[in-house]
Amino acid sequence: MFDPTTSSISPPRKLGDLGSSLWQSIQNEYRIDDAAGRELLAQICECADRIGRLAEKIDADGEVIETENGPKVHPAIKEELAGRNFIVKTLQKLGLNLEPVRTVGRPTAFKKRQEDRDADD
C-alpha cells in the first residue's frame, strides 16, 4: 500500500540536505513522476542546496563587506536572490503554487484498488 509519508520516487541525482528535504516534501504532496517534471524538480532542489551554501557564506562574511572603496553589499546576495527567483518561477511552471488536489472523505473502493495496485508496482 502507498505510504504518503515516504516518496518512492528518487531524485535523478544526489542532493544535499536542503535539496533532499525539499524533494521529499514536494513528492509527498504532489508525486511528480514524469521525466520533465522530475528534472525540473531536481534542478530546483540543487538550487536550494546552492542557496544554502551561499547563505552560510553570507552569514560568515556578513551582508556588508569592506572593500578598498568602502563598504559594499556581499556579492553572493545577488546570486542568492537569483536562485530564489529561479525556484519560485520553476515551482510556478510546474503548477506547484496551487494547493494539491485531495479527495474529501474516505477513499472509494475504486480508489482503494488503485492505491493497492500502485503499491504492488
N, C-alpha and C positions, 0 to 999 in steps of 0.2 A: 504494500500500500504506500502511496506517496506521503512522505513526511514533510510538511510545509516548513519545518524548522531547518531543514538542510536542503542544499541545492545539489541535484545530481548532475548539473551542467557545469563542467570545469572550464576555467578560463583557458584560452589558447596558448597563453604564455605565463611564465611565473610572475607573480605580482608581489609587491611589498605588503606590509601590514595594512596601511590605509587602503590601498587598491583592493586587496583581498576582502577586507571588510565591506567595502562599497559593492564589490561584485556579488558577494553573498547576500547582502541586503536587497539589492535590486533583483537578483534572481529569485529570491524568496517571494517577492511581491509580484513580479511581472513574468518570470520564467521565459526569458528571451532564448529561443532555441534555433533561430535561423542564422546562417553563417554571417551575413552582413551585420545583423544586429549584435551578434557576439563580438565581432571585430570592433564595431563602434564602442561597445561597452568596454572591451579590453583597452582601447585607447583612452577612454575616459578614466579608467582605473589606473593606468600607467601615469596619466597626467596628475591624478590625485596623489600618487606616490611622489612625483616630482615636486608638486606644490608643497608637500610635507617637508621635503628636504630643503626647499627654498625658504620655507618659513623658519626652519631650525637655524639656517644661516643668518636670516634677517634678525631673528631673536638674539643670536650670539653677537652679531656685529652692531645691532641697533638699527632702528629705522632711518636714522640720520647718521651719516658717516662724515668724518672730517677728511677733507682733501686739501691740496695745496692752495686751492682757490676758495677755501672756506667750507662750511657745512653743505652737504648735498644729500638728497634722498637716496637711500640704498638702491642700487641699480636692479637688484633682484625683485624689488617690489613691482616693477613694471612687468616682469616675467610672471610673477605670481598672479597678478591681476589678469594677464592674458590667458593663463592656464585656467583660471576660474571661469573666465568668459567662454573658453572652449568647452568646458564641462557643461555649463548651463545651456549653451546653444546646441550641443550634441544630445543632451538629455531631451531637449525640446524636439529635435529632429526624430528621435526615437519614440516620441509621444509619451515620455515618462513624466511629464509635468502634469499629467492628468491622473486622477485617482484610479487605482487598479479596479477592474471590474470584479465584483464579488457577488455571489448569489445570496439571496436572502433566505433564511430558514435552513431547514435540513436539506441535504442533497437528495435528489430524486433517485429512484432505483437505476435509471439510465446513467446518471452522473456517477453513481457509486460503481457501476460496472466499468465505466470509462477509467476511473481512478485506479481500480483494481488491475485493469488491462495495462495501464501506463506503468504501474508498479512492477509488473511482471517483465516489462521490456528491459 
